[in-house]
Amino acid sequence: MDGFSPEPQWQGKATAKVAGPTADQAWSLLGDFCSLNKWFTSLSACHILEGSNNVPGCIRYCAGSINKANPTESVGWAKERLVEYDKVNRYYTYEIIESNKGFGRYKATLRVQPDPVGCLIEWSFQSDPVKGWSEKAFLSFFESMTRGVAKRLEEEIIGAH
């Protein structure tokens, strides 16, 4: 027995096309494990707590304004461990190890792939049900978050040229 509840796992995948930037250009920005707050506007902080950035085993701390599990707390935070990092294939996998945001088991992969119009961001996850969310609402939030990251990348990369 692994100590986790027998409830069904939530799974989801969101994709968003990024017009213009190549997969390599997008990865040069998104591939930084500790840059999530630059791309996800509700996060106010993202920094390394342990280990070296982009090296499996490192732990980052992310904090922001969204916390449906504890709405009386002004900050929602999570400690996340990098499980796998693949620079060549442009993806990393991480898991939440501690949080005040209602997460039990949670593992996600962020991937950047080539696309004829530029590149494609793919963010997938598996988790136990998250306190304060329905599965449908969490998936909708996850999809919105992925589209927001794509939009910010377009602004950052295209705006720089």
BAMI-717412 format. One record per atom (N, C-alpha, C, O): atom name; x, y, z. Coordinates in steps of 0.02 Angstrom, whole numbers, plus 32768, in hexadecimal, padded with zeros to 4 digits. Atoms other than C-alpha are relative to their C-alpha. Example, Ala and Ser with C-alpha at 12.3 -4.5 7.8 and 13.67 -1.06 7.14 Angstrom:
+----+------+------+------+
| at |   xx |   yy |   zz |
+----+------+------+------+
|  N | 802D | 7FC5 | 8000 |
| CA | 8267 | 7F1F | 8186 |
|  C | 802D | 803C | 8000 |
|  O | 8061 | 803B | 8021 |
|  N | 7FD6 | 7FC5 | 7FFD |
| CA | 82AC | 7FCB | 8165 |
|  C | 7FD9 | 8037 | 8025 |
|  O | 7FF2 | 806E | 802D |
+----+------+------+------+
This chain:
+----+------+------+------+
| at |   xx |   yy |   zz |
+----+------+------+------+
|  N | 802B | 7FC5 | 8000 |
| CA | 8000 | 8000 | 8000 |
|  C | 802C | 803E | 8000 |
|  O | 805C | 8042 | 8027 |
|  N | 7FD5 | 7FC6 | 8007 |
| CA | 8049 | 80A8 | 7FCE |
|  C | 7FE9 | 803C | 802B |
|  O | 8009 | 8070 | 8029 |
|  N | 8016 | 7FCB | 7FD4 |
| CA | 7FE7 | 8112 | 804B |
|  C | 7FD4 | 8034 | 7FDE |
|  O | 7FBB | 8062 | 7FFF |
|  N | 802B | 7FD1 | 8023 |
| CA | 7F85 | 816F | 7FC6 |
|  C | 7FB9 | 7FE6 | 7FFD |
|  O | 7FAD | 7FAA | 7FFF |
|  N | 8046 | 8013 | 8002 |
| CA | 7EC9 | 8170 | 7FBC |
|  C | 7FF1 | 7FD9 | 7FC0 |
|  O | 8012 | 7FE3 | 7F8D |
|  N | 8012 | 8028 | 803B |
| CA | 7E77 | 80F5 | 7F44 |
|  C | 7FD4 | 8026 | 7FCF |
|  O | 7FBE | 800A | 7F9D |
|  N | 802A | 7FDA | 802D |
| CA | 7E14 | 8183 | 7EF3 |
|  C | 801E | 8003 | 7FBA |
|  O | 805B | 7FFD | 7FB2 |
|  N | 7FE6 | 7FFE | 8044 |
| CA | 7E22 | 818F | 7E37 |
|  C | 802D | 803D | 7FF5 |
|  O | 8023 | 8073 | 8011 |
|  N | 7FD0 | 7FCB | 8011 |
| CA | 7EB1 | 81F6 | 7DF3 |
|  C | 7FE2 | 802E | 7FCC |
|  O | 7FBE | 8019 | 7F9F |
|  N | 8010 | 7FD1 | 8035 |
| CA | 7E92 | 8293 | 7D91 |
|  C | 803B | 8000 | 7FCF |
|  O | 8074 | 7FF8 | 7FE3 |
|  N | 7FCC | 7FFA | 8034 |
| CA | 7EF1 | 82A1 | 7CED |
|  C | 7FE9 | 8035 | 7FCF |
|  O | 7FAD | 803D | 7FC2 |
|  N | 8013 | 7FCF | 8031 |
| CA | 7EF7 | 832B | 7C70 |
|  C | 803C | 8015 | 7FD7 |
|  O | 8076 | 800C | 7FEB |
|  N | 7FCC | 7FE6 | 802A |
| CA | 7F59 | 8377 | 7BE3 |
|  C | 7FE5 | 803E | 7FDD |
|  O | 7FAD | 803E | 7FC4 |
|  N | 8012 | 7FC3 | 8023 |
| CA | 7F53 | 8426 | 7B9E |
|  C | 8037 | 8010 | 7FCE |
|  O | 8072 | 8008 | 7FDC |
|  N | 7FCF | 7FEC | 8032 |
| CA | 7FA6 | 8462 | 7AFF |
|  C | 7FEE | 8047 | 7FE8 |
|  O | 7FB4 | 805B | 7FE8 |
|  N | 800B | 7FBD | 801B |
| CA | 7FBD | 8510 | 7AB9 |
|  C | 8035 | 800E | 7FCC |
|  O | 8070 | 8003 | 7FD7 |
|  N | 7FD2 | 7FED | 8036 |
| CA | 800A | 8549 | 7A15 |
|  C | 801D | 8044 | 800F |
|  O | 7FFB | 8072 | 8026 |
|  N | 7FDD | 7FC1 | 7FF9 |
| CA | 808A | 85D3 | 7A1D |
|  C | 8014 | 8015 | 7FBA |
|  O | 803E | 7FF5 | 7F9B |
|  N | 7FF3 | 7FE9 | 8044 |
| CA | 808D | 8634 | 797A |
|  C | 8040 | 8028 | 7FFC |
|  O | 804A | 8058 | 8021 |
|  N | 7FC3 | 7FDB | 800C |
| CA | 8137 | 866B | 793D |
|  C | 803E | 7FDF | 801E |
|  O | 8068 | 7FC7 | 7FF9 |
|  N | 7FC4 | 801B | 7FE2 |
| CA | 81B8 | 862E | 79BB |
|  C | 800A | 7FB5 | 7FF1 |
|  O | 7FDA | 7F8F | 7FF0 |
|  N | 7FF0 | 8046 | 800A |
| CA | 8211 | 858A | 7996 |
|  C | 7FFE | 7FDC | 8043 |
|  O | 7FFD | 7FFB | 8077 |
|  N | 7FFE | 8028 | 7FC3 |
| CA | 8211 | 84FC | 7A13 |
|  C | 803F | 800E | 8028 |
|  O | 803E | 8012 | 8065 |
|  N | 7FC2 | 7FF1 | 7FDD |
| CA | 82C7 | 8521 | 7A3B |
|  C | 7FFE | 8045 | 8022 |
|  O | 8016 | 804C | 805A |
|  N | 8006 | 7FBE | 7FE1 |
| CA | 82A1 | 85DA | 7A5B |
|  C | 7FD4 | 7FFC | 803F |
|  O | 7FE5 | 8018 | 8073 |
|  N | 802E | 8007 | 7FC7 |
| CA | 820F | 85AD | 7ACD |
|  C | 8021 | 7FDA | 8039 |
|  O | 801B | 7FED | 8073 |
|  N | 7FDF | 8029 | 7FCC |
| CA | 8274 | 8528 | 7B29 |
|  C | 8037 | 8028 | 8023 |
|  O | 8042 | 801D | 805F |
|  N | 7FCB | 7FD8 | 7FE1 |
| CA | 8301 | 85A4 | 7B48 |
|  C | 7FE4 | 8029 | 803A |
|  O | 8009 | 803B | 8068 |
|  N | 8020 | 7FDB | 7FCA |
| CA | 8284 | 8600 | 7BB7 |
|  C | 7FDB | 7FD1 | 8030 |
|  O | 7FE3 | 7FD6 | 806D |
|  N | 8028 | 802C | 7FD6 |
| CA | 820D | 8578 | 7BF6 |
|  C | 802A | 7FC8 | 8021 |
|  O | 8015 | 7FAC | 8053 |
|  N | 7FD7 | 8036 | 7FE6 |
| CA | 8299 | 84FA | 7C14 |
|  C | 8021 | 800F | 8042 |
|  O | 8041 | 7FE4 | 8060 |
|  N | 7FE5 | 7FED | 7FBF |
| CA | 82CF | 8559 | 7CAF |
|  C | 7FCC | 7FEC | 8035 |
|  O | 7F98 | 800B | 803A |
|  N | 802F | 801B | 7FCF |
| CA | 827B | 84F6 | 7D3C |
|  C | 7FE9 | 8035 | 8032 |
|  O | 7FB2 | 8031 | 804D |
|  N | 8011 | 7FCD | 7FCE |
| CA | 827D | 8590 | 7DAC |
|  C | 7FE9 | 8041 | 7FE1 |
|  O | 7FF1 | 8077 | 7FFF |
|  N | 801A | 7FC2 | 801F |
| CA | 822F | 860C | 7D33 |
|  C | 7FB5 | 8000 | 7FFA |
|  O | 7F99 | 802C | 7FD8 |
|  N | 8048 | 8007 | 8009 |
| CA | 8179 | 85D7 | 7D44 |
|  C | 7FDB | 8041 | 8010 |
|  O | 7FA8 | 8050 | 7FF0 |
|  N | 8022 | 7FC2 | 7FEF |
| CA | 814A | 867D | 7D95 |
|  C | 8003 | 8034 | 7FC8 |
|  O | 7FDC | 8064 | 7FC8 |
|  N | 7FFC | 7FD2 | 8039 |
| CA | 817F | 86D8 | 7CF6 |
|  C | 7FCA | 7FF2 | 7FCC |
|  O | 7FB7 | 801E | 7FA6 |
|  N | 8030 | 8016 | 8033 |
| CA | 8100 | 8677 | 7C8F |
|  C | 7FBA | 7FF6 | 801B |
|  O | 7F8A | 7FF7 | 7FF5 |
|  N | 8041 | 800D | 7FDF |
| CA | 8073 | 8657 | 7D0A |
|  C | 7FF1 | 803C | 802D |
|  O | 800D | 8041 | 8064 |
|  N | 8008 | 7FBE | 7FE2 |
| CA | 8031 | 8701 | 7D3F |
|  C | 7FE6 | 8000 | 8048 |
|  O | 7FF0 | 8031 | 806C |
|  N | 8018 | 8001 | 7FBB |
| CA | 7FDF | 86CB | 7DE3 |
|  C | 8036 | 7FEB | 8031 |
|  O | 802A | 7FEC | 806E |
|  N | 7FC9 | 8012 | 7FD4 |
| CA | 8087 | 8691 | 7E28 |
|  C | 802A | 803E | 800E |
|  O | 803D | 8062 | 7FE0 |
|  N | 7FD6 | 7FC7 | 7FED |
| CA | 80EA | 8714 | 7E88 |
|  C | 8047 | 7FEA | 800E |
|  O | 8074 | 8014 | 8011 |
|  N | 7FBD | 8018 | 7FEF |
| CA | 817F | 86A5 | 7EB1 |
|  C | 800C | 7FBB | 7FE4 |
|  O | 7FDE | 7F92 | 7FDF |
|  N | 7FEA | 8043 | 8015 |
| CA | 81DF | 8610 | 7E6E |
|  C | 804C | 8000 | 8007 |
|  O | 806F | 8022 | 7FE2 |
|  N | 7FB8 | 8003 | 7FF6 |
| CA | 828C | 85E6 | 7EAF |
|  C | 8015 | 7FBB | 801B |
|  O | 7FED | 7F96 | 8037 |
|  N | 7FE3 | 803F | 7FE9 |
| CA | 82FE | 8553 | 7ED9 |
|  C | 8007 | 7FFF | 804C |
|  O | 8020 | 802F | 8069 |
|  N | 7FF6 | 800C | 7FB8 |
| CA | 82F9 | 8510 | 7F8B |
|  C | 803A | 7FD1 | 800C |
|  O | 8061 | 7FDB | 803B |
|  N | 7FCB | 8032 | 7FF8 |
| CA | 836E | 847C | 7F74 |
|  C | 8018 | 7FEB | 7FBC |
|  O | 7FF3 | 7FEA | 7F8C |
|  N | 7FE3 | 8019 | 803E |
| CA | 83E4 | 843D | 7EEF |
|  C | 8010 | 8037 | 7FCF |
|  O | 8010 | 8072 | 7FDF |
|  N | 7FEE | 7FD3 | 8036 |
| CA | 8413 | 848C | 7E4A |
|  C | 7FC8 | 8002 | 7FCC |
|  O | 7FAC | 7FCF | 7FBB |
|  N | 8035 | 7FF7 | 8031 |
| CA | 8397 | 84D3 | 7DCD |
|  C | 800A | 7FD2 | 7FC4 |
|  O | 8042 | 7FCA | 7FAB |
|  N | 8003 | 802C | 803A |
| CA | 8368 | 845C | 7D3F |
|  C | 8024 | 7FBD | 800A |
|  O | 8031 | 7F99 | 7FDA |
|  N | 7FE1 | 8041 | 7FF1 |
| CA | 83BC | 83C8 | 7D96 |
|  C | 7FCE | 7FD7 | 8027 |
|  O | 7FB7 | 7FEC | 805C |
|  N | 8031 | 8029 | 7FDC |
| CA | 8346 | 833A | 7DC7 |
|  C | 8011 | 7FFA | 804A |
|  O | 804B | 7FF0 | 805D |
|  N | 7FF8 | 8001 | 7FB7 |
| CA | 832B | 8338 | 7E82 |
|  C | 7FFB | 8045 | 801F |
|  O | 7FEE | 804B | 805B |
|  N | 8005 | 7FBD | 7FE4 |
| CA | 832D | 83F5 | 7E96 |
|  C | 7FB8 | 800E | 8013 |
|  O | 7F89 | 7FF1 | 7FF7 |
|  N | 8043 | 7FEF | 7FE7 |
| CA | 8299 | 8440 | 7EF2 |
|  C | 7FF7 | 804B | 7FF8 |
|  O | 8020 | 8073 | 800E |
|  N | 8011 | 7FBA | 8006 |
| CA | 8246 | 84E5 | 7EC5 |
|  C | 7FC5 | 8010 | 802D |
|  O | 7F9D | 7FE4 | 803E |
|  N | 8038 | 7FE6 | 7FD9 |
| CA | 81CF | 854E | 7F2B |
|  C | 7FDA | 8030 | 7FD3 |
|  O | 7FF8 | 805E | 7FB8 |
|  N | 802A | 7FD3 | 8028 |
| CA | 813E | 85A1 | 7ECE |
|  C | 7FC8 | 801A | 802D |
|  O | 7FAB | 7FF4 | 8054 |
|  N | 8035 | 7FE2 | 7FD8 |
| CA | 80C4 | 861A | 7F1E |
|  C | 7FD8 | 8031 | 7FD5 |
|  O | 7FF3 | 8051 | 7FA7 |
|  N | 802A | 7FD2 | 8026 |
| CA | 8032 | 867E | 7EDC |
|  C | 7FBD | 800B | 8021 |
|  O | 7FB1 | 7FF6 | 805A |
|  N | 803F | 7FEA | 7FE4 |
| CA | 7F84 | 86C0 | 7EF5 |
|  C | 7FC8 | 7FCD | 7FFE |
|  O | 7F94 | 7FD7 | 801E |
|  N | 8037 | 8031 | 8007 |
| CA | 7F1C | 8626 | 7EC7 |
|  C | 8007 | 7FC9 | 8034 |
|  O | 803A | 7FA6 | 8037 |
|  N | 8000 | 8034 | 7FCD |
| CA | 7EEF | 85B4 | 7F58 |
|  C | 7FB8 | 7FEE | 8011 |
|  O | 7F9D | 8005 | 8044 |
|  N | 8047 | 8013 | 7FF5 |
| CA | 7E41 | 8566 | 7F4B |
|  C | 7FF8 | 7FD1 | 803B |
|  O | 7FC2 | 7FCC | 8057 |
|  N | 8004 | 802F | 7FC8 |
| CA | 7E6A | 84E5 | 7FD2 |
|  C | 7FFE | 8026 | 8042 |
|  O | 7FDF | 800F | 8072 |
|  N | 7FFD | 7FD7 | 7FC3 |
| CA | 7E8B | 856D | 8055 |
|  C | 7FF2 | 8049 | 7FEE |
|  O | 8020 | 8072 | 7FF1 |
|  N | 800F | 7FBD | 8017 |
| CA | 7E30 | 860B | 801A |
|  C | 800E | 8037 | 8034 |
|  O | 8014 | 8071 | 8021 |
|  N | 7FF1 | 7FCD | 7FCD |
| CA | 7E52 | 8663 | 80C1 |
|  C | 804A | 8012 | 8001 |
|  O | 805C | 8046 | 801E |
|  N | 7FB9 | 7FF0 | 8003 |
| CA | 7F0D | 865C | 80A0 |
|  C | 800D | 8028 | 7FC0 |
|  O | 7FF4 | 8018 | 7F8B |
|  N | 7FF5 | 7FD3 | 8039 |
| CA | 7F4B | 86E6 | 802E |
|  C | 8032 | 7FE4 | 7FCD |
|  O | 8034 | 7FFB | 7F94 |
|  N | 7FCD | 801C | 802D |
| CA | 7FD7 | 867D | 7FE2 |
|  C | 7FF8 | 7FB4 | 7FFC |
|  O | 7FF2 | 7F92 | 802E |
|  N | 7FFD | 8048 | 800C |
| CA | 7FD2 | 85D1 | 7F95 |
|  C | 8047 | 7FEF | 7FEC |
|  O | 8065 | 8012 | 7FC3 |
|  N | 7FBB | 8012 | 800F |
| CA | 807A | 857A | 7F8E |
|  C | 8008 | 7FB5 | 7FF5 |
|  O | 7FDF | 7F8D | 800B |
|  N | 7FF0 | 8046 | 800A |
| CA | 80C8 | 84D7 | 7F57 |
|  C | 804C | 7FF8 | 7FFB |
|  O | 806F | 8023 | 7FE1 |
|  N | 7FBB | 8016 | 800A |
| CA | 8170 | 8482 | 7F61 |
|  C | 7FFD | 7FC9 | 7FCC |
|  O | 7FD8 | 7F98 | 7FD4 |
|  N | 8003 | 802E | 8039 |
| CA | 8192 | 8424 | 7EBF |
|  C | 8046 | 7FE5 | 7FF1 |
|  O | 8076 | 800B | 7FED |
|  N | 7FC0 | 8021 | 800E |
| CA | 821B | 83A6 | 7E99 |
|  C | 8005 | 7FF0 | 7FB5 |
|  O | 7FD6 | 7FD5 | 7F98 |
|  N | 7FF3 | 8011 | 8046 |
| CA | 8265 | 8396 | 7DEA |
|  C | 8011 | 7FB6 | 7FFD |
|  O | 8041 | 7F9F | 801D |
|  N | 7FF8 | 8049 | 8004 |
| CA | 8257 | 82DD | 7DBD |
|  C | 802B | 7FEE | 7FC3 |
|  O | 8056 | 7FC2 | 7FC7 |
|  N | 7FDC | 8010 | 803E |
| CA | 829A | 82DD | 7D0A |
|  C | 8008 | 8041 | 7FD8 |
|  O | 7FDB | 806B | 7FD7 |
|  N | 7FF2 | 7FC5 | 8028 |
| CA | 82EA | 8361 | 7C9B |
|  C | 8023 | 7FEA | 7FC0 |
|  O | 8058 | 7FCC | 7FC3 |
|  N | 7FE4 | 8014 | 8040 |
| CA | 830B | 8346 | 7BE1 |
|  C | 8006 | 803D | 7FD2 |
|  O | 7FD6 | 8052 | 7FB2 |
|  N | 7FF3 | 7FC4 | 8028 |
| CA | 835A | 83DB | 7B89 |
|  C | 7FF9 | 7FF2 | 7FB5 |
|  O | 7FDF | 801B | 7F91 |
|  N | 8002 | 8011 | 8047 |
| CA | 8368 | 8382 | 7AE1 |
|  C | 7FB9 | 7FFA | 7FE6 |
|  O | 7FA8 | 8014 | 7FB1 |
|  N | 8046 | 800A | 8014 |
| CA | 82B0 | 834F | 7AD8 |
|  C | 7FD1 | 8035 | 801D |
|  O | 7F95 | 8031 | 8014 |
|  N | 8024 | 7FC5 | 7FE8 |
| CA | 8279 | 83F0 | 7B2F |
|  C | 7FC4 | 7FEF | 802D |
|  O | 7F8B | 8000 | 801E |
|  N | 8035 | 800B | 7FCE |
| CA | 8216 | 83B2 | 7BC6 |
|  C | 801E | 7FF5 | 8045 |
|  O | 8058 | 7FE3 | 804C |
|  N | 7FEE | 8014 | 7FBC |
| CA | 821C | 83A0 | 7C81 |
|  C | 7FC1 | 7FE8 | 8024 |
|  O | 7F89 | 7FFC | 8015 |
|  N | 8035 | 801C | 7FD7 |
| CA | 81B3 | 8340 | 7CFF |
|  C | 800F | 8013 | 8048 |
|  O | 8048 | 8010 | 805F |
|  N | 7FF8 | 7FED | 7FBA |
| CA | 8195 | 8379 | 7DB1 |
|  C | 7FC5 | 7FE6 | 8028 |
|  O | 7F92 | 7FD2 | 800C |
|  N | 8035 | 8016 | 7FD4 |
| CA | 812D | 8349 | 7E48 |
|  C | 7FFB | 802F | 803B |
|  O | 802D | 804A | 8052 |
|  N | 8009 | 7FD8 | 7FC3 |
| CA | 80E2 | 83A8 | 7ED9 |
|  C | 8010 | 7FD3 | 803B |
|  O | 7FF6 | 7F9C | 8041 |
|  N | 7FEE | 8027 | 7FC5 |
| CA | 812F | 836D | 7F7C |
|  C | 7FE1 | 801C | 8040 |
|  O | 7FDD | 7FF9 | 8073 |
|  N | 8021 | 7FE1 | 7FC7 |
| CA | 80DB | 83E8 | 7FF3 |
|  C | 7FDC | 803F | 7FE7 |
|  O | 7FF4 | 8060 | 7FB9 |
|  N | 8027 | 7FC7 | 8019 |
| CA | 8056 | 846F | 7FDF |
|  C | 7FC9 | 8011 | 8032 |
|  O | 7FB4 | 7FE7 | 805A |
|  N | 803B | 7FEE | 7FD9 |
| CA | 7FCC | 84D0 | 8036 |
|  C | 7FC4 | 800A | 7FD1 |
|  O | 7F92 | 8029 | 7FE4 |
|  N | 8032 | 7FF4 | 8034 |
| CA | 7F63 | 84CC | 7F96 |
|  C | 7FD2 | 7FC4 | 7FF3 |
|  O | 7FAE | 7FC3 | 7FC0 |
|  N | 802F | 8038 | 8007 |
| CA | 7F06 | 8427 | 7FAE |
|  C | 8018 | 7FC6 | 7FD6 |
|  O | 7FF0 | 7F9B | 7FC3 |
|  N | 7FE6 | 8036 | 8029 |
| CA | 7F79 | 83B5 | 7F4B |
|  C | 8015 | 7FC5 | 802A |
|  O | 8033 | 7FCD | 805F |
|  N | 7FE3 | 803D | 7FE8 |
| CA | 7F9C | 8301 | 7F74 |
|  C | 8036 | 7FEF | 7FCD |
|  O | 8064 | 8017 | 7FC1 |
|  N | 7FD1 | 8011 | 8035 |
| CA | 7FFC | 82A4 | 7EEF |
|  C | 7FF3 | 802C | 7FC3 |
|  O | 7FB9 | 8035 | 7FAF |
|  N | 8005 | 7FD7 | 803D |
| CA | 801E | 8314 | 7E58 |
|  C | 8042 | 7FFB | 7FDB |
|  O | 8077 | 8007 | 7FF8 |
|  N | 7FC4 | 8006 | 802A |
| CA | 8098 | 82F7 | 7DCA |
|  C | 7FED | 801E | 7FBC |
|  O | 7FB8 | 800F | 7FA1 |
|  N | 8010 | 7FDF | 803F |
| CA | 80A2 | 835F | 7D2B |
|  C | 803E | 8002 | 7FD4 |
|  O | 8077 | 7FFF | 7FEC |
|  N | 7FCA | 7FF9 | 8031 |
| CA | 810A | 836E | 7C8D |
|  C | 7FF1 | 803C | 7FD4 |
|  O | 7FBA | 8043 | 7FB9 |
|  N | 8003 | 7FC7 | 802D |
| CA | 8129 | 840E | 7C2D |
|  C | 802E | 7FF1 | 7FC5 |
|  O | 8069 | 7FE1 | 7FCE |
|  N | 7FDC | 8014 | 803C |
| CA | 815F | 83F0 | 7B79 |
|  C | 7FF7 | 8036 | 7FCB |
|  O | 7FC1 | 8053 | 7FC4 |
|  N | 8003 | 7FD2 | 8038 |
| CA | 8188 | 8462 | 7AE5 |
|  C | 8011 | 7FD8 | 7FC1 |
|  O | 8046 | 7FB9 | 7FBE |
|  N | 7FF6 | 8026 | 803D |
| CA | 8176 | 8416 | 7A37 |
|  C | 7FFD | 802E | 7FC3 |
|  O | 7FDC | 8062 | 7FC5 |
|  N | 8006 | 7FD9 | 803E |
| CA | 818F | 8458 | 7986 |
|  C | 7FB9 | 7FFD | 7FE4 |
|  O | 7F96 | 7FCB | 7FEE |
|  N | 8041 | 7FFC | 8020 |
| CA | 80F3 | 848E | 7927 |
|  C | 800A | 802A | 7FC2 |
|  O | 8033 | 8058 | 7FC2 |
|  N | 7FF7 | 7FD9 | 803D |
| CA | 80E0 | 84D3 | 7876 |
|  C | 7FFA | 804C | 800A |
|  O | 801A | 8072 | 7FE5 |
|  N | 8007 | 7FB8 | 7FF6 |
| CA | 80AA | 857E | 78BA |
|  C | 8032 | 801C | 8032 |
|  O | 8036 | 8059 | 803B |
|  N | 7FD0 | 7FEA | 7FCD |
| CA | 8132 | 8585 | 793F |
|  C | 8011 | 7FC7 | 802E |
|  O | 8040 | 7FA1 | 8022 |
|  N | 7FF6 | 8039 | 7FD3 |
| CA | 8126 | 850D | 79D0 |
|  C | 7FC0 | 7FF2 | 8026 |
|  O | 7F90 | 8018 | 8022 |
|  N | 803A | 8016 | 7FDB |
| CA | 80AC | 84B2 | 7A40 |
|  C | 8017 | 7FF3 | 8048 |
|  O | 8048 | 7FD1 | 8054 |
|  N | 7FF5 | 800F | 7FBA |
| CA | 80A9 | 84B3 | 7AFD |
|  C | 7FCF | 7FCA | 8015 |
|  O | 7F93 | 7FD0 | 8007 |
|  N | 802A | 8037 | 7FE8 |
| CA | 8068 | 8413 | 7B4A |
|  C | 800E | 7FF9 | 804B |
|  O | 8047 | 7FEF | 805F |
|  N | 7FF9 | 8006 | 7FB8 |
| CA | 8048 | 840A | 7C05 |
|  C | 7FD0 | 7FC9 | 8015 |
|  O | 7F94 | 7FD1 | 800C |
|  N | 802B | 8038 | 7FEB |
| CA | 8006 | 8366 | 7C4B |
|  C | 800A | 7FF4 | 804B |
|  O | 803E | 8004 | 8067 |
|  N | 7FFB | 800E | 7FB8 |
| CA | 7FE2 | 832E | 7CFC |
|  C | 7FD9 | 7FC2 | 8013 |
|  O | 7FAC | 7FAC | 7FEE |
|  N | 8026 | 8034 | 7FDD |
| CA | 7FA7 | 82A1 | 7D6B |
|  C | 7FFF | 8015 | 8049 |
|  O | 8032 | 802A | 8064 |
|  N | 8003 | 7FEC | 7FBA |
| CA | 7F68 | 82C5 | 7E19 |
|  C | 7FC8 | 7FDC | 8024 |
|  O | 7F9A | 7FC1 | 8005 |
|  N | 803A | 8011 | 7FD8 |
| CA | 7EFA | 8291 | 7EA7 |
|  C | 7FD1 | 803A | 7FFA |
|  O | 7FE6 | 8071 | 7FE7 |
|  N | 802E | 7FC7 | 8000 |
| CA | 7E5D | 82FC | 7EB0 |
|  C | 801D | 8039 | 802C |
|  O | 803A | 802D | 8061 |
|  N | 7FE4 | 7FC5 | 7FDF |
| CA | 7E8F | 83AC | 7EE5 |
|  C | 7FC9 | 8022 | 8029 |
|  O | 7F95 | 8035 | 800E |
|  N | 8030 | 7FE1 | 7FD3 |
| CA | 7E34 | 83F6 | 7F7C |
|  C | 7FED | 8046 | 7FE6 |
|  O | 8018 | 806E | 7FD5 |
|  N | 8018 | 7FBE | 8015 |
| CA | 7DC8 | 848B | 7F4B |
|  C | 7FEF | 8004 | 7FB6 |
|  O | 7FD5 | 8037 | 7F9F |
|  N | 800C | 8000 | 8048 |
| CA | 7DBA | 845A | 7E93 |
|  C | 7FD6 | 7FC4 | 7FEC |
|  O | 7FD9 | 7F90 | 800C |
|  N | 801C | 803A | 8022 |
| CA | 7D4C | 83EC | 7E29 |
|  C | 8032 | 7FEE | 7FCA |
|  O | 805B | 8017 | 7FB7 |
|  N | 7FD2 | 8015 | 8035 |
| CA | 7DA9 | 8388 | 7DA6 |
|  C | 7FF7 | 802D | 7FC2 |
|  O | 8029 | 8041 | 7FA4 |
|  N | 800E | 7FD7 | 803B |
| CA | 7D54 | 83EC | 7D1B |
|  C | 801D | 8047 | 8009 |
|  O | 803B | 8062 | 7FDA |
|  N | 7FE7 | 7FBC | 7FF4 |
| CA | 7D80 | 8495 | 7D6A |
|  C | 804C | 8001 | 8001 |
|  O | 806B | 8030 | 7FE7 |
|  N | 7FB6 | 8002 | 7FFF |
| CA | 7E35 | 8461 | 7D89 |
|  C | 801B | 7FF9 | 7FBA |
|  O | 804C | 801B | 7FA8 |
|  N | 7FE9 | 8009 | 8045 |
| CA | 7E49 | 8427 | 7CD5 |
|  C | 7FF7 | 8041 | 7FD9 |
|  O | 8023 | 8053 | 7FB1 |
|  N | 800C | 7FC0 | 8022 |
| CA | 7DFD | 84CA | 7C96 |
|  C | 8035 | 8033 | 8015 |
|  O | 8050 | 8058 | 7FEB |
|  N | 7FCB | 7FD4 | 7FE7 |
| CA | 7E77 | 852C | 7D04 |
|  C | 8043 | 7FEE | 7FE1 |
|  O | 8068 | 801A | 7FCD |
|  N | 7FC1 | 8019 | 801C |
| CA | 7F08 | 84C1 | 7CC6 |
|  C | 8006 | 8014 | 7FB7 |
|  O | 803B | 802A | 7FA1 |
|  N | 8000 | 7FED | 8047 |
| CA | 7ED8 | 84E2 | 7C10 |
|  C | 800A | 804C | 7FF9 |
|  O | 802F | 8062 | 7FCE |
|  N | 7FF9 | 7FB7 | 8002 |
| CA | 7EC7 | 859D | 7C31 |
|  C | 8048 | 8014 | 8011 |
|  O | 8064 | 8042 | 7FF2 |
|  N | 7FBB | 7FF2 | 7FEC |
| CA | 7F71 | 859E | 7C87 |
|  C | 8030 | 7FF3 | 7FC5 |
|  O | 805D | 801A | 7FB9 |
|  N | 7FD5 | 8011 | 8038 |
| CA | 7FC1 | 8549 | 7BF0 |
|  C | 7FFA | 8033 | 7FC8 |
|  O | 802C | 8047 | 7FAA |
|  N | 800A | 7FCC | 8034 |
| CA | 7F74 | 85C5 | 7B75 |
|  C | 8021 | 8042 | 8015 |
|  O | 803D | 8065 | 7FEC |
|  N | 7FE1 | 7FC3 | 7FE7 |
| CA | 7FB0 | 8654 | 7BE4 |
|  C | 804C | 7FFE | 7FF8 |
|  O | 806B | 8031 | 7FE7 |
|  N | 7FB7 | 8007 | 8009 |
| CA | 8062 | 8611 | 7BE1 |
|  C | 8012 | 8009 | 7FB7 |
|  O | 8044 | 802B | 7FA7 |
|  N | 7FF3 | 7FF8 | 8048 |
| CA | 805B | 8605 | 7B22 |
|  C | 7FFC | 8049 | 7FEC |
|  O | 8027 | 8061 | 7FC6 |
|  N | 8008 | 7FB9 | 8012 |
| CA | 801D | 86B8 | 7B14 |
|  C | 803C | 8029 | 801A |
|  O | 8056 | 8054 | 7FF6 |
|  N | 7FC7 | 7FDC | 7FE4 |
| CA | 80A7 | 86F8 | 7B88 |
|  C | 8040 | 7FF2 | 7FD9 |
|  O | 8069 | 801F | 7FCF |
|  N | 7FC5 | 8012 | 8029 |
| CA | 812A | 869A | 7B22 |
|  C | 8000 | 8027 | 7FBF |
|  O | 8033 | 8042 | 7FAA |
|  N | 8006 | 7FD9 | 803F |
| CA | 80EB | 86EA | 7A81 |
|  C | 8014 | 8049 | 800C |
|  O | 803B | 8066 | 7FE6 |
|  N | 7FF0 | 7FB9 | 7FF0 |
| CA | 80F4 | 8796 | 7AD2 |
|  C | 804A | 8009 | 800D |
|  O | 8068 | 8039 | 7FF4 |
|  N | 7FB9 | 7FFA | 7FED |
| CA | 81A2 | 8778 | 7B18 |
|  C | 802E | 7FF6 | 7FC4 |
|  O | 805C | 801E | 7FBA |
|  N | 7FD2 | 8010 | 8036 |
| CA | 81F3 | 872B | 7A7E |
|  C | 7FF4 | 802D | 7FC3 |
|  O | 8023 | 8048 | 7FA7 |
|  N | 800F | 7FD7 | 803B |
| CA | 819A | 8789 | 79F2 |
|  C | 800C | 804A | 8011 |
|  O | 8025 | 8070 | 7FE8 |
|  N | 7FF5 | 7FBB | 7FEB |
| CA | 819F | 882C | 7A55 |
|  C | 8049 | 8013 | 8005 |
|  O | 805A | 804E | 8001 |
|  N | 7FB8 | 7FF3 | 7FFA |
| CA | 825C | 881B | 7A67 |
|  C | 8020 | 800C | 7FBC |
|  O | 8059 | 8024 | 7FB8 |
|  N | 7FE3 | 7FF8 | 8043 |
| CA | 8276 | 881E | 79AA |
|  C | 7FE7 | 803E | 7FDE |
|  O | 7FFA | 804C | 7FA5 |
+----+------+------+------+
